[in-house]
């Protein structure tokens, strides 16, 4: 199974898009997204310096725009990707890229949304000096306890012994002076305490925009960076895009889910490198590729052939209800022929941490259960087949 992963803020480097502009049509597509986002992505991806592209209002549209256009270099038509990609995921702002690539949002919607996200988070960051630092190594429990002692938030749990702390400049200075045992504290080139309560003003603004946006259900399973759950509702994907701005990123749980789904290959789209590095530590045995320049496209196409799973791209006449997480399923008292209304809870999946409801987003008539009560299930595993009906 092949997964496409989309990086977040901090992955951009000066000039990273320059080699891509040599591809036919790339500049035109990037210029179009520049017009939509009201920002010159071509300039920022080629000639702008590190300080310029560190600006949140620049970095976020740049990362999403670069990812969306590079995917068109990987797949000549989006439907080609829908046929072979088994899962998609994004780290922080990269989840917008993943959502658009999976068909939840149009490219234009994604660029407007990320523009407002970047502007809103930049404004929230300007209220007081805040930032983020990576804590590498050390005992996880001690690291979390140390962050709590200094009033910091574990904004990103990235797996592989890396936790990103976020908070005020004073709190980060205190952490640097008093780090956890056997851990290194590395300041990150970001302009604010993302995924913390400091970003609450941006959440409120984005929530208003989201209420006016239309969505489609993803054509490829999306693994949420909030909790590692597989999300198959476009409305829910958008809701999570809003709330994740002030909520921690659990990339460790995202990688656990990709492993549970049976992913054997991961391609990270530009600006690539960070997530592949985490996957090499957190997912041993999974082949990875950082798609950094067009020179990597040949290797990417080989991975598509070797890890992609051809599947029917057309919507079937029946619908599948899937498990959102790994755990034990408890099914409702429904049998073949029963009618389920849209949004009804048909089962729950219990893990060591919590219990997650399983809902039938579109409703319909029960055709068959694909699991039995008490069975272990994996994230994204079909558990119920429904036939659509007019309710």
N, C-alpha and C positions, 0 to 999 in steps of 0.2 A: 504494500500500500504506500502511496506517495502522498506526502503532505507539503503544502506550500506555506511558508511562514514569512511574516512581514515585520520588519524591525521598527523600533520606536525611536524617540528623540535621543540624540547623543550618538547615533550611528553615522550621521552625516560627516563628511570630510570635504575640505575645499577641492573643487574640480572633479568630484566623483562622477558627474554626468558627462564630462567632456567626451570620452570615447563613444558613448551611446549616441551622440548627435550625428555621428557618421553614418548611422543606419538610415535607410530611406524612410521618410515619414515620421521619424522620431521627433525632430525639431517641430514639425507642424503640430503634432499631437500635444507636445509639451507647451507650445505657444497657445493652443486652444485652452488647455487647463489653466494657463497663466491668466488668460482673459477672464475665465470664470472666477478664479480666486483673487483677481485684481492684484497680482504680484508677479514679478518677472522671474519665473522658475528657471528659464534658460540662463539668465545672468547668474542667479544664485547657485545654480548647479555647476557652473563652469568657472566663473572669475571672482565671485565674492570670496572674501577672506573668512577665516575661522570665526572671528568675533561677529561678523555679520550673520552668518548662518547659525550661530548659537542662539540668536534672538528667537524666542519661542514663536513669535508671530511669523517668522520666516521659516524656521526649521520644520514646523509641522506641515504646512502646505507643500513644502519642498519634498519631504519624505513620502507623503501620500502620492503626490503627483508623479514622482520618480518611480514609485512602485507600480502604479497603474499603467504607465506608458511602457515600462520594461516588460510587464506581463504580455503586452501586445507583441513584443518581440519574441517572447517565448511561445505564445499561442497566436497563430494568425487570426483566429476568431475565438471569442470567449467560449463558444460551445465546445471547441476542441478540448479546453481545460475541464469543462464539466464532465466530459466522458472518461477522463483518466485520473483526475485528482480525487483522493479519498478523503482529505480533510484540509481545512485551512485554519490558520490562527495568526493573531497579530499581537505584538507586545506594545502595550499602551496605545499611542496614536496609530500604530500599525494595525490595530483591529479595525480601524476605518478602512484601510486598504483592503484587508481581508473581506470585510463586509461587502464592499463594492465589487470586488473580484468574484464573490459568490453570488452576485445578483441581487443583494438586499437593497442596495442603493445604486443609483446611476453614478457615473463618474462625476457628472456635474453636481449632483447632490452631495457627493462625498467632498468635493473641493469647497463648496460653500460651507458645509458643516465644519470641515477642518480649519477653514479660514476663521470662522467665528470661535472655534475652540481655541485656536492659537491666540487670537486677540484677547479672548476672555481670560485665558490663563496668564498671558503677559500682564494684563491689567491687575489681576489678583496678585501676581508676583511682585508688582511695583508697590504694593501697600507697605511692605517691610522687607528687608533683606532676608531671603530664604534660599535654600539650596538642597543638594543631595550629595551623599558620599557613599561609595561602595565599601562594604565591610567584607573582606575576603578572609576565609579561614575562621578558626576558632570553633568552640562548641556552640551549636545553634541556640540552645536554651540560654546560655550565658550571653550570647550576642543580643538576643531579644531582651533579656533582663537589663543589659547595659543601656540599650536604646531607651527603654522605659524609664530608667533612672535619670537619663538626660532629657526626658520629655520629647524624644524623637519618635517618629513613626516608621515601622518597617514597610516602606512604600512599595518595594519590589522584593519578592522572594524568588530569586532566579534559579535556585538549585545549584548543585555543584559547589556548595560552600560559599555562595555569594548572596548577601542581603544588602539592599540599598536603604540607607537611612535618609530621612527627609525631615526638615524642620528649619528653625531660624538659624542665622549665621552664628549666633552665640551658642546655641545648642550643638551645632556641628563642631565648633571650636572646642567645646568641652569634651566631645567624643574623641576628637583627635588627641587631646591631652590625656585622656583616660580611656584608651581602647580596651576591648575585651582581650583576654589572654590569648596569645598566639594568633591574633588577627591583625590584618593591615587595613588602614582606613585611607581610601583613595578619593579625593574630591572629584566630582563629575562636572563636565562642562555643560551644565544645564542652568537655566536662569531662575528656577524657583523650586519650591517644595511640592512637586507634583504628586498626585494621588494621596493627598492629605486634606484635612479640614481647611487649610489655607486656600484651597481652590473652590470653596463653596460658592462664591459669587458667579463663577463661570458655569457651574452646574445649573443654577437657576436660570441663567440666560439660555443655555443650550436646551433645557427642558421645554422652554417656550417654543423654540424653533422646531423641536422634534414633534410637538403636537400638530404642527402644520405639514409634516412630511409624510409622504406615502412610501410604503415599503413592499417588498416581495419576500417570500420565504426563501432562504438560501438554497441554491442549486447544489451546493457542496456543504457537508456538515461543518459548522463553525464551532471550534473549541474555544470557549470563553476564557479570557485571562483573569476573570474575577474569581473563578472557583474550579476551573477545569471541566465544567459541564459542557456537553454537546448541546448547542442551541439550534432548534430547527424552526423557530418562529421569527420572521422578519421584524415584527413589532418588538419582540423581546430583545433581539440583537440591538435595535436602536435604543431601547431603554437602557441597556447595559453600556452602550457607547456614551450616554449622558452621565450615568452615575459613576462610571469608572474614573472620571476626571478627579474625583475626591476619594476614591477607594483604592486600596492597595492592589498591585498586580501580583497574581500568583502564577508566575511562569513555571514554577516547580510543579504545580498541580496540572498545568497545561501539558507539560512533558509527560507526566504520569499517564494522562489520558491518551496522548498520542501513542504511548507504549502499549496501553491496554487495547487500543483499537487495532494493533498489529502493524503500525507504520514501520516500513523497512527503509524508506528513503525520504530525505528532507531537502528541499531546495529553498534557500533564503534569497528573496529578491532584493534589489538595491534599495538603499545603501547597505550592502550585505557584509556579514562577518560576525557580528555580535551574537546572534542567535545560534549560528553554527558552532561557535565556540562553546556556548552553554550546552548544546546538544551533544557535542563530543564528550563532555564530562558526564552529562546526565542520562544519555541514551547510548551507551556503548553497544556497538554492533550495528547501529543504524547508519547507513551511508548518508553523508551530508555533502552539500555543495553550496558555497557562497557565490551567488551570481553577481560578480563584481563588474565585469566588463563583457562586451560582446564576444570576446575570446572564450568565455565560459559557456556560450550557448551550445556548442557541440556536445560538451559533457552533460549539459542539462537535458538535451534531447535524448541522449542515451539513457539517462535516468528515467525520463518519461516512458521510454519503451520498456525498460527493465522493471520498474517499480509501479508504473501506472496500471490500473485495473480497468480495462474497457467495460463500460456499463451503459445501459440505455439512457440517453439524454432526455428522451421524451417523457412527459408525465404519464404514469400508468393510469388505467381506469380505476384502480383502487389506491388507497393511501396507507402508508405505514406509520404507526406510532412507535417512536424509538426511545430507548433509555437515555436519560440525560447524564448518567454517571455510572461508575462501577459500584456494584453492591448486590444486595439481595432484593428480589422483586416480590412485592405483595400485590396481587391482582384483585380487581373489583369483581363483584358478582355479576358478570356479564357473559352471555353465551351467544352462539351464532344466531343471527336474526334480530338481536336486540338493537335498538337505535340509540346512538350516543349524540348528544347535542354538542355543538362547537364549544370548546373551552372546558368540557367536563373532565374531571379527574378520573382516570381509568385504572391507575395503579400508583404505587409509590416504590422508590428504590432507597433502601436503607444502607448507609455506610457506617464506618466506625465513627465518623464525625457527626452525621446528621441524616435526616430523611428528606428526600426530594420528591415532590409530586410529579406524576406523569400525566400530561393532559392531551386530549385529542383536539388539536387546534381547529380542525375543519369539521369534525363530527362525521357522522355517517352510520352505516349499518355494519355490525360486527360480522366479519367473515370467519376469522379464526384467530385464536391466541397462538402465538409462536413460542411461548414459554409457559411453564407451569408455576404455580404459586410456590415461592421459596427457592426458585432457581437463581443461581448467580448470573448476573448479566454484566456486559461490558458497555462502556459509553458508545452511543450510536447504534447499538444492537436493536434490530426490529423486534418488538414484543407483541404487537397487535396489528392485524390487517383489517381495514375498514373499506366499505364500498360507499363512495359519496352519494348522498341523497339530498333532496331538497327538504329542509326542515323548517 
